[in-house]
Amino acid sequence: MSIDNYIPYHRPSIGQEEVDSVEQTLRSGWLTTGARTAQFEREFSEYVQAPYALAVNSGTAGLHLALAALDIGPGDEVITTPLTFCATVNVIMHVGAEPVLADIGPGGNIDPEQIRLKITPRTRALMPVHFAGLPCDMNAIWSIAREHRLFTIEDAAHALGSLYRGYPIGAGHPPAGYASDAVVFSFYATKSLTTGEGGMVTAHGKDALERMRRLCLHGIGKDAWNRYADCGSWYYEVAECGFKYNLSDIQSAIGLPQLHKQEQFVAARTERARLYTELLSDSDEVECPPDSPDGRHCWHIYALRLRLNRLAISRAQFIEELRARGIGASVHFIPIPLHPYFKKYAVLSRNHCPRAIDLYSRMISLPLYPSMTPEDVQRVATAVIDIARRNAATKAIAVSGRGR
Ligand SMILES: *Cc1c(COP(=O)(O)O)cnc(C)c1O
């Protein structure tokens, strides 16, 4: 397969607007956090309908800041999902708290009933992740949080552009009177809105956001970014031990035009995801990922599920077969308990999560991004069907295997 025909797993959607915007910022004389970042925060908070937003240099930094600003620390437990990127769990450990894993439901998101089983007197916060962009059952999660007086921090790294019951992830659910304490987005290179590296935290509480803003820049107690402007002062005070998590104006200059194109990106991804589902739904060897029953899926990831009992090859071999046909693929995610570092949590019975481990063993994330053509989608789907057919288990095995 020649390199020209290769369909990579991901390609960022960067246009002339981003190039011009960065050039303008580079020539402006102001490179670090400043007016462009303030504008990015304002426009972002409008887009997700959250009153406050803080730009940060990664989604991980945003999650860390949220936990720190809520004073979550040693002796506390935070309940999250096993089917997430390691960052979600690492930040819980960075603040000295203990991660507790609640297993997923059929869609891949944390199951509220499993959350209930994991609550102890030490539980302080819930950290749901909107896996692949499919919104979690937030009303159930918020209701548990209210009942047990817990904080809610949403890891919305996949969910920019997703809607929960008509409201953007970040807005909460105003008719029910619910909103999370913090919602964290990522602008990593593979995310729908990218600044190369970056992130955003949104909140509905002014105090929480101001605390995060202070912790974001060394714990300096005033608006320090204008320190070097002609109106700025040389004087500043450190009020607490903070971090260095601010987003630069160069990155915000990429983020602004990316934000302006988000609705287009969501529409393009949705069209491609629907085409995959249309082309693949007849195959007996694979299962298509679920759409949102009561919201809008932003289709950050198209996580195909293999029916392993109907296949004679493993998920890893399936990915190799795709690669041999010039198609990139990925896997989201290796469940937390399978990583060597988190083994000590995995052996605790309360962190058992068989559903996440089962789903992981059969998922493949297919290429999905706005610059894919319908022909690209067709080619990937044809390859999936062809690989599945050539490697279908014999009928006897298929019948004896339990249907999924
Ligand atoms: C990408 C991602 C993060 C981390 O975001 P960074 O911006 O890379 O720090 C956290 N959680 C999930 C689920 C992610 O996919």
The ligand as an SDF file (V2000), in Angstrom:
LIG
                    3D

 15 15  0  0  0  0  0  0  0  0999 V2000
   -7.0740   13.5560   26.1600 C   0  0  0  0  0  0  0  0  0  0  0  0
   -7.6830   13.1390   27.4550 C   0  0  0  0  0  0  0  0  0  0  0  0
   -7.2840   13.6810   28.6870 C   0  0  0  0  0  0  0  0  0  0  0  0
   -6.0600   14.5360   28.8520 C   0  0  0  0  0  0  0  0  0  0  0  0
   -6.0370   15.6720   28.1210 O   0  0  0  0  0  0  0  0  0  0  0  0
   -4.6140   16.3710   27.8110 P   0  0  0  0  0  0  0  0  0  0  0  0
   -5.0320   17.6690   27.2110 O   0  0  0  0  0  0  0  0  0  0  0  0
   -3.8750   15.4940   26.8820 O   0  0  0  0  0  0  0  0  0  0  0  0
   -3.9340   16.5460   29.1170 O   0  0  0  0  0  0  0  0  0  0  0  0
   -7.9800   13.3300   29.8220 C   0  0  0  0  0  0  0  0  0  0  0  0
   -9.0020   12.4820   29.7820 N   0  0  0  0  0  0  0  0  0  0  0  0
   -9.3960   11.9090   28.6250 C   0  0  0  0  0  0  0  0  0  0  0  0
  -10.5520   10.9710   28.6540 C   0  0  0  0  0  0  0  0  0  0  0  0
   -8.7370   12.1990   27.4370 C   0  0  0  0  0  0  0  0  0  0  0  0
   -9.1120   11.5920   26.3010 O   0  0  0  0  0  0  0  0  0  0  0  0
  1  2  1  0
  2  3  1  0
  2 14  2  0
  3  4  1  0
  3 10  2  0
  4  5  1  0
  5  6  1  0
  6  7  2  0
  6  8  1  0
  6  9  1  0
 10 11  1  0
 11 12  2  0
 12 13  1  0
 12 14  1  0
 14 15  1  0
M  END
$$$$
